[in-house]
Amino acid sequence: MSVASPAVPPTRKHLSTWQQAVMSFFWFATNAHWTAILLVTLPSQIKSAVGNDTKGSALGLALGIGAFISMLASPVFGALSDRIKLPGGRRKPWVVIGTLGNIVSLFGLAFLIKPGEPSSVTPWIIAFLFVQLFNNIATAPYSALIPDMVPAEQRGSASGWMGLMTMLGTFAGGLTGLFMDSMGGITPVYFVLMGLMLLGMLVTVFGVKEPEVVTTRPFVWDEFWRGLYSPFKHRDFTWVFLTRMLVTMGVYTVQEFLQYFMGDVVGAPFSLPGLGLVADSPEAAVSFFILPLLIGAIISSITAGVLSDKFGRKVMVYIAGALMGVVALIYIFFHSFLLVVVTGIVFGLGYGAYESVDWALASDVLPSMDDFAKDMGVWHIALVFPQVIATPIAGVLLDNFQVVGKAQNIANLGYTVIFSLAVVYFIFGTVFVKQIKGVR
C-alpha cells in the first residue's frame, strides 16, 4: 500500500464502445444481485417469517437498517480509494475485496431466515448488513471509474452504457422469480447471485485498464469528515443530490412493495389475453412485470444518455420523472394485471432514461477532480438514504392504513396512501431539476 502527494488527475483518453461496455459490466452483476434480493427473495422471506399483518413494517425495517450501513460505507470507502493506492490499481482492488465479502455474506441470506419464525429475522438482517457493507466496499470505488476515465464529451454515452448494464442486470435479477420454483426455491437463487458477482468482478479486474499514473493524498479523518459536507457548498451538486433523493424515494416506495401489491391488490390469476396464465404467485408476477419494464428501460437507457449529450440533461430528466409519476398515479386507481404490465413499459422508459442521464448529470457537477470517488460516494447517499427513510415510512403506512381501510370498508387504502406519496416524490424530484444552473 502506498500514499503520495499531491493528487494528479488521470489522463482521459477516448474510449471505444467495447471499453465503455466492459467498464460498466459490474453494474450488470450488482443490479442483478440487488433486483433479485429486493424484489423477489427479501419480501418473500420476510413475509414467510413474520406473516401478512406486519410484513410491510418488517420489510421497511430491514431495508432501512441495511441502507443506513450502505449510506455510511459508500463515502468512506470511496474516499479511501481516492487516497490509497493498493497493488493492482486505485479502484479495482476494492472491487475484489468487496465482492468476495459480498459473496460470503450471501450465504447468510440463503440459510438464516426460517418460515414461521419471526425471531430468525434478526440474524438474517445482520447478514443483510454485511451484504450491504461489502457491496458498497466494491461499488463506491467502482462508481468513480466513469469520472476517472471518461472524457467529458463521452460522459453521456458512457452513462448510457452504465444505464444499459443496470437495466440488463435488473432484467436478469427479475427473472429469478419466474424460475425460482423450478430452481428448487430461494436458496439456489442466492448461489446464482454469487456466480454473477464473481463474474462481474473478474470482468472488471481483467477487462478494465485503470490510468497508470495516479498519485494520491494521505487519508486524514478530519479532512474526510469535512469532505462529506463540502460538496454541498456547491449549489448545483446540492440540487442534483436532492432531486435524485426525491425521485429515488418515489422508486423505492413503489418498487419494494410491488410483490405485496401483486398479491393483495392485483390478485391471482395473473393472466394476459392471448397468453393465458403467465404467473402463479406474486413472486412470479413481479418477475413477469420486470420484462416489459426492462423493454422500456433498455430502449431509453442507452439512447437517453447519448441524446443528453446533444440536447441537454435536464429535458431528459423532466420526461423521465413525469413518466414514472404518471405510472404511480395509475396504480392508485386501476389494478388489472394487463394494465400493470402495459404501464410497466412506460415506467421502464422513464426509469432507464433517468438512471443513465442522472449519472451523467452527477458527473458534470462533481466539485473536485481529486475526490471523484468520495464525492460520488456522497452522491450515492441520495440513492440509499431513501431506503433509510422512504421504505420504513411506506411500510408502516401500508400496514396501518390497510387496517384502517378494513375497518372503514375501504379497499386497498394502504396502497393508495403509499402510491400517492410516491407521486409527490416524483413531482418534486422532477420540478426541482430546474434549480440546477450549471448544466443544460
Secondary structure as GFF3:
##gff-version 3
##sequence-region A 1 440
A	DSSP	alpha_helix	17	23	.	.	.	ID=ss1
A	DSSP	alpha_helix	25	35	.	.	.	ID=ss2
A	DSSP	pi_helix	36	41	.	.	.	ID=ss3
A	DSSP	alpha_helix	42	50	.	.	.	ID=ss4
A	DSSP	alpha_helix	55	83	.	.	.	ID=ss5
A	DSSP	alpha_helix	92	111	.	.	.	ID=ss6
A	DSSP	three_ten_helix	118	120	.	.	.	ID=ss7
A	DSSP	alpha_helix	121	142	.	.	.	ID=ss8
A	DSSP	alpha_helix	145	149	.	.	.	ID=ss9
A	DSSP	three_ten_helix	152	154	.	.	.	ID=ss10
A	DSSP	alpha_helix	155	174	.	.	.	ID=ss11
A	DSSP	alpha_helix	176	183	.	.	.	ID=ss12
A	DSSP	alpha_helix	186	207	.	.	.	ID=ss13
A	DSSP	alpha_helix	221	229	.	.	.	ID=ss14
A	DSSP	three_ten_helix	230	233	.	.	.	ID=ss15
A	DSSP	alpha_helix	235	255	.	.	.	ID=ss16
A	DSSP	alpha_helix	258	261	.	.	.	ID=ss17
A	DSSP	pi_helix	262	266	.	.	.	ID=ss18
A	DSSP	beta_strand	270	272	.	.	.	ID=ss19
A	DSSP	beta_strand	276	279	.	.	.	ID=ss20
A	DSSP	alpha_helix	282	311	.	.	.	ID=ss21
A	DSSP	alpha_helix	313	333	.	.	.	ID=ss22
A	DSSP	alpha_helix	337	364	.	.	.	ID=ss23
A	DSSP	three_ten_helix	369	371	.	.	.	ID=ss24
A	DSSP	alpha_helix	372	407	.	.	.	ID=ss25
A	DSSP	alpha_helix	413	431	.	.	.	ID=ss26
A	DSSP	three_ten_helix	432	435	.	.	.	ID=ss27
###
